[in-house]
């Protein structure tokens, strides 16, 4: 079938054609096997029939050669018919019935076949079944080729076993008559007792009907059974088309544990992931627009006020515009870090790093902000081995954590930054005595633009990118970050690096 035609056929039609093809092959194979078996059986029957004919012809020829008439042959005929379960009849060459193993009630060989099985002629010297003309059996053969007088024939029969030893010796004697019985026609194997292998009438029609029934059954089974496969596939196709049109809520019924059910479950999981990704993309776009709008609006407001002469370009105004530009630059830088991390292009410049010295620097740089917020910021150093890290990125991680801790710690509270080494790991913990975080917020703290308190503004809640950047940078170093928090008691963020994975020096 050409590819262009095959591509236009539906799966249902292809399944039907496949099923019918299998059924046809099965029928043909069955017919071939049956034909072979029948042929073998016919061959066996023919060989058996030929053997029976040979034995019966031999016996009847012997009877004719040793008797002058067929009178009294009925007993031999009946005995042979009983032994071989075959009907046997003898007629004269003109068709007159001599003997029949199953005579009709009305008499007469009216049901005999048109042609005889063989001609029994004891007067023919070339008859291979007549022992009276066997030069090794007959003691005297006349010029006519047959005994001139009744002759007593004596034959010694010797049987030899498989080892070549004589197992028995017998003497057979019979009298070859000078005037044997007249020739007769032998009819063998006809009538109800015939063992021939004849197919019943109408067999061909029944075979054709059986083939049609098999093909119809195969078609019905394919159509009914194909629904179990085709209906879910049609449902999947419809759902995929709806998703292509932007309807990401499309789902299919996932029933059963077979391959179709697993495909439906995989489709629903994919749809969930796409819907979630689309929702996150929309939220991210909205959050980015919101975060960019505030500093841009402030910068535009100051500039328009200066242009209108409402506000003078004083050092304080310029400093405010500069601060907004710095906030905008920080937001863009944070987004760039996340974009590089998502694309797998975030580059680390590792070098032997002293974490204790690194947190001292981070704490010192945040002391002014901590004092302005009324928060006590301290560093707890310990003897930890030097590890191969990117000091700039790790300091950015620690700075984000300290900045968050100071922002969420009320006046009079404290923030403690600790370096530790335990069980083959080195790490940093930043603990505050702030208000803490509710348990239902903890799983989402590393989501971008997520704030535990949605009412917080940028001034009080940040952009919501700090912890997302922390997680990306720590993961890039092969480390882990975890948060422990208790409402009213404070929050602790723990960053750990495996010493082997971090490149222990």
N, C-alpha and C positions, 0 to 999 in steps of 0.2 A: 504494500500500500504506500503511495507517495507520501512524503512528509507533509505536503500542503493539505492533503485530504485528512491525514491522521490528526493534524493539529486542529481541524475543525470538528472532529468528533468529540462528543462529550465523554466524560469519564464513565457515565452510565452505559453508553453505547459500547465503549471499549471493553468494559467489564462483561457486557452481554456477549460480545463477539469472542472474548477470551473464553468464557464459560462454554459457549457453543463449540468453539474449536476443541476444547478439552473433551467435550462430550463426543464429538465426531471421532476424535482420535481414539477415545476409549471404545466406541462402538466398532470402529474399523479393527482395532487390535483384538477385541473380543471375537469378531467375526473371523479374523485370520487364525486365531488360536483354535476356534471351534472348527474351522475348515480343515486345519491341519490334523486335529484330533479325529474328525470324521473321516478324512482321507486315510489316516492310519487304520481306523476301524474297518473301513471298506476294504483296505488291502488285506487286513487279517481275515476278514470274512471271506474274501475271494480265495485267499490261500487255503483257508479251512474248507471252503466249498469244493475247490479243486481236489483236495486230498480225499474228501468224502466221495466225490465222483469217481476218483481213481480206485478207491477201495470197493465201492459198489459195482463199478464196471468189471473189476477183477473177479469179484465173487460171482457175478451173474455170468460172465464169460466162462469161468470155470464150471459153473453149473451146466451151461449149454454144451461144453466140450465133453462132459461126463454123463450126459443124459440125451436120450434120443428125442425127447419132447419136453415142452414147458409144463406139462401137467405135474403138479406137486410143487411148483416153485413158489406158491403162495406163502408157504411157511417161511422160506428163506427171505422172501420179500418183506413179510411182516417183521421178521427178526431184525433185518437191516434198518427198516423204517423206525422201529422202536429204539435201536441202538443210537442212531444218528438224529433222531427226532425230525425226520424229513419224510415227506410223502413220496412214494416211489410207485411208478406204474410201468407196465410193459404192454406194448401193442405190436401187432404185426405191421410190416411195412405198409400195408394197405389201410391201417388205422383200426383194425379190430382189437378190442381189449383182450389181453391175455391175463393180466393180474393187476390188482390195484390195492395198495395198502389201506386206502380209505375209499371204498366203493360207494357210489351214490345209491340213494334209496331206489331211484327209478331205473338204475342200471345204465351202462353206456358211458364212455369217456367224454361226455359233452363238455367238461371244464378243463380238458387237457390243453397245454400250450400249443401254439401253432408249430413250433419246432422242437424236436427231441433233443435231449441232452447228449446222447451218443447212440451209435448203432452197435448192437451186440451180434457179432457174426463169428461163430465158432468154426465155420467152414473156410474162413480166410486164413491162409498159412502165414500171412504177414501180421496177423493180430498179435501184438506184443503181450496181451494178457492171457493167451491160450497156451497153457503149459504142454499141451499135447503136440505142439509144433516146435517146442524148444528142443534143439538137437542134444542138449545136455541132459534133458529130463526124459524125453521119449526114447524107448529102446529100439523102436523100429518106425521108420517113416517111409511110406510108399512113394511110388513115382508121382502120384497126384499131390504129394505134399502133406498127406495126412495118413493116419494108420489105415491099413487095408482091412484089418480086423480089430475087434476089441482087444486092447492091450492093457495089461496091468503095469502101471508105472510105479516104480519104487524110488523114492528120493530120501537120501540120508541128510538130515538137517543137523549141522554142527554149530553150536553157539560158543564163541570165544570171549573170555572176560577181558578186562582192561589190561591185564598183565600178559596177555597172549596165551593163556592156558585154556584148554577146552573145558567149558563148564557143563555142557550137556550135549547128548547125542540122541536124536529121535529119528524114527523111520516113518515116512508118510507114504501111503499106498493109495492109488486111485486108478480107475479104469478109464482110459480114453476110448470112446466109442467110435466106430467107423462111420456111423451116420449120426452126427450131433444134431441138437435141436435147431430148428429153422431160425434164420436171423430175426431179430426183434428190435424195436425202438425203445430206448430207455428214457423215461421222463423222471427227473429228480428235482426235489426242492421247489415245489409249487403248492399253492393252497394255503390254508390257515397255519399250518405247522412249519411253514418255510422260515428258515433262520436268516433270510436275506435282509439287508439293511436298506429298506426303502423309506424315503421321507413321506410323511402323510400329505395328502392333498391340501392345498392352501397354505403350505409352509412358507412359500415366498411372500405371500400377502401378509402373513403374521409377522415375518421379519421386518417388512417395510413399516407396518403399523408400530412394531416395537421401537424401531429407530425414531419414528416421528414422536412417539410418547416420551422417549428418553430426551430428545432435543427439546420438546416442550417443557418437560419437567426441569431440565437444566436452565431454560430461560426463566421459568417462574421462580425457581430458587435464587437465581442471580438477581432478578428484579427485587424480590422480597428481602433477600439477604443484603443486597447492595444498599438498601435504605439505611442500615445501621452504620454504613461508612459514608454514604453520600450526603445524608441529611446533616450530620455534624460538619462535614466539609463545606456544604452550602451555607450553613450558619456562620462558619469561620470566614468564608469569603465575604458574606454580607457585612460582618463586623469589621473586617479589614477595610472594605470600601467606605464604611461610615467613618472609620478612623482617618482614612485618606482625605475625607472631606472636612476634617477638623473636629469631629465628634469623638473626643478621646474617652468618653464615658462608655463606649461600646464594649460589651462583654458577651461571652457565650456561656452556655450551661456546661459545666465540666462534671459529667457523671461517668462512673465506671473507672476502672483502673487499667484499661487496655491502652494501646498506643494512641487511639483517638482521644480518650480521656486525658492522657498525659499531654497531648498536643493542645487540647483546650485549656488545661491548667497553665501550660507555658504561655499561651496567647494571653490569658487573663493577667498573668504576672507581668508580661511585657507591656500590656496596656496600663496596668497600675504604675509601672516604672515610667512610662511615657507621660501619663497624666501627672504624676508627681514631679517629673522633670519639667514639664511645661508650667506647672503651677509655681515651682521654685524659680523658673526663668522669669515668669511674669512678676513674681514678688521681688526678685533681684533687680529687674529693670526699674520697677516702681521705687524700690529703696534707693537705688543709685540716683535716680532722678530727684528723689526727695532730698538726699544728702547733698547733692550738688546744687540744688536750688537755693538752699539757705545761705551758704557763703557767697554764691554768685549774686543773689538778691541784695545782700548786705553791701557787697562791693559796688554793685550798680547804684544802689541808693546813695552811698557816699559820693560817688562820682557825679551823679545827676544833681545832688544838692550843691556840690562845689560849682558845677557849671551854671546853675541857676543863681548862684550867689547867696544861697541860704546858709551855707556852711563854708567857713574859710578853711583853706588847706593848711591847717595848723599841724604841728608835730603830732598831737594826740589823734587827729583824724587820720593822718597818714599811717600812724602806728596801728590804728584799728583796721584800716584797709589791708595793711601788711599782714596782720594777724589772720584776717579772713583768707587772704591768699595762701598763707602757710597751712591753714586748715584744709583748704581746697587741694593744695599740693600733697598733703599727708593722705587725704582720701584717695587721690589718684595713685599715689605710690602704693598704698595698701591694696587697691584693686589690681595693680600691675603685679604685685607679689602673688596674689591669689590666681591670677590668670596664668602666670608662669608655672605655678605649682600644678594647676589643672592640666596644662599642656605638657607636663613632664620636662620642662625646660629650665626649672629653677636650678641655678648653678651654685655649688658650695665650694668655698676656698678653704679647705681644711688646713689646719696647722696645729702644732702642740699648744694646748690652751690650759691655763690655770683657772679653773672655775672660781676658786676663792678670790683671786685678784679681779676676775670679771664681775662678780657681784659687788665687790667693794666699789668699783667704778660706777656700776649702775645705781647703787644706793646713794653715792655721793652726788650723782647728777640729778637725782630726784629729791634731795634733801630740801631744797628751796620750796618745791611744790608741797612737800609733806608739812613743812613748818607753816606755810600759808594756809593749809587746810586744818591745822591743829592736830596733826597725826604724828606720832612718834615712829620713825623709820629706823630700824636697826638691822645689822648684818651679823650673822653667826657663822664664823668660818671654822673649817675643820681641815685636817691634813688629808687631802684627797690627791690621787695621782693625776698627772697631766694626761689629757686625752686629746685626740685629734678631732677638732671641731672647727667650724667656721665662726670665729669670735664675733664678727659683725652680726651675723644672723642670730647667734645665741644671745648676744647682748640685746638685740631687738626683742627676742622672746622674753627675757627677764624684765626689760623695760616695760613691755605691754602689761605683764602681770603686776608689776609694782604700780603702774599707772592705774590699773583697774582697782587694785586693793585700796589705794589712797582715795579714789573717787567714791567707793562704796563704804568707807569707814568714817563714822561720825567723829566730830571733834572730841579729843580726849582719848581716842582709840590708838591702836598700835598696829604696825605692819612689820613682820619679822621675816627676813630672807635668810635661809639656811642652806649651806652646802653639806652634802653627806655622801658617804660611800658605804654600800652594804651589798653583800651577796653578788659580787661581780658587777655591780652597777654604781654609777655616779649620778648625782642629780642635784636639783635645786627645788626647795619648797618655799612658797610665798604664802604666809598665813596672816590673816587680818582678824580683827575683832569687830567686824562690821555687823550688819543686820542679818547676814546669811541669805541663803537661797532656798526657796521651796523645792521639795523633791520632784514635783512635776515639771520644774523648769530645767533640772540638771541634764536630761538627755538632749536638750536643744541648745545648750550654751555654746557649742562650737558651730552652730548654724550661722550663716552670714546674715548680718543686720538683725540678729536676734537680740532683744533686750528683755530681761526678766520682767521689768516693769514697763509696759508699753506707754505709760504716761510720761516717762522720762524724756527729756529733750536732749539735743546734742550736748548742751552745756553740762547736763548732769548725768547723761547715760552714754556718751560716746557714740561712735558710728555703728557699733555692733560688729566690727570686723576684727577687733583685737584678738579675741580667743580663736577665731577661725584662722588667722595668720599664725598664731602660736602653734596650733595643731599641725598646720601644713609644714612649718619650719622644723618642728620636732620630728614629724614623720619622715621628712627628707633626710634627717640625721640618723634614722633608724631607731629613734627613741619612742617613748610613750608619754602621754600626759593624762592626768586624772584629777578630778575635782571632788573634794569632800566638803560638805557644808551642813551646818545646823542653824536653823532659824533662831535668831537672837544671840547666837554665840560666835558666828564668824565663818569664814571660808578659807580653805587651804587648797592651793593648786600645786601639784607635785609633778615635776618633769624629771624623767630618768633616761639615762643613756646606757646601753650595754657597753661595758668597757672594751670587749673584743670587737663588737660591731662598730664602736666609735673609733677604733684604732688606738688601743692603749700604747702609750709610749714607754 
